[in-house]
Amino acid sequence: MVLALIDLLTPIANMPDIRPDFTAPFFKGFIMVASWILAIGLVAAFIAVVLGVTILVFKGVMSSQLRATAAAALPWAIIGLIVLSGITGIFTWLLGLDFGFGTTFGGPGH
């Protein structure tokens, strides 16, 4: 009964099969620039997490002010790493990473 009512209330539309065309010249450049930005961001966030953990682990070597700064920055570095890895994963799944070396990682058809 409910499904029949929903069928009556929703209009019947002929939706075309939409397939984006990723062969435009600017799109390859966009993918390459975005790939480099995402990769640099991931490496920087990973280095920040490693440095923060290293500073906190070696208590006797670093000053207390540096340890306090690392303790305050470490959660933000971890959150940044998580967010960037999620964005990079979605970008790779949808479009693929292309660093301009002639290979593409991920994306449709891979």
N, C-alpha and C positions, 0 to 999 in steps of 0.2 A: 504494500500500500504506500509506504513512504517512498520507495524507489520510483514507483509510478508517478507520484506527485513531483518528485525531483525532476524526472524526465520531462514532465509537462512544463515546469517552471524554467528550466534551462533551455535557452535557444539552441537550435541545431545549427552549427556553423561548420563550414567547410574550411578547415585549417590547412594551409599549404605546408608541405614538408620543407622546413627551413634548414638549409645547410650553409653555414658561413664559409666564405671563400678566404682562406688564409694565404693566398698567393699574391696579394697586393705587395708592391715593392716596399712600402713603408712598414708593412707588418713584420717582415723579416728583421728589419732594423730595430723595431720596437721589441721584438722577442729577444734579440741579442743584447740590447741595452738593459732590459729588465732582468735578464738572466745574470748579467754581470753585477748589477746592483744587488740582487738577491744573494748571490754567492758571496760578495764582499761583506754584506750585512751578516750573513750566517757565520763567516769566519771571524769577523770582529766580535760578535756576540759570544762565540765559543771561546775565543781568547780571553774575553772579559770574565767569563765564568771560571775558566782555568786559573787566571791570575787571582781572582777573588778567593777561590778555594785555597790556592797556594799561600796567599798572605794570611789567611785565617789558620791554616794548619801549622805553619812555622811561627809560633808565637814569640820565641826568644829572639828571632832575627829581625823582625819588623817592629816599628814603633807602635805605640798604642793608638796614636792618632790615625796612622795608616790602617791599622786593623779595624778601627771604628768606621772609617770611610769604606773599607772593603765590606764590612758587615752590612752597612746601609745600602751599598750599591749591588751586592750580590743578588738579592731577590729581583731587582729590576733587570739585571742581566739575564737571569734565568727566565723571567717572563718574556723578555725580548727574544731570547733564543727559541722559546716555545712558539711564540707568535710568528716569528720569521720562518721557522721550519714548517709550520702549518701553511703559511702563504706560499712558500716555495713548493710544498707538496701539491697543493691545489693547482698552482701555475704549471707545474710539470705534468700533472695529470691531464689538464685541459689543453695546453699548448705545446709543452715540451721545452726543455732548456736547450738553448743554442748559444755556444760561446764563440762562434765564428771559426771554429777549427774544422768544419766540414762534417761534424757529427751532431746529432740531436738526441738528447736523452728524454725518454718518455714521450708524452703527447699522443694524439690520435694515431692509430695504426701501429703503435709500438708495443 
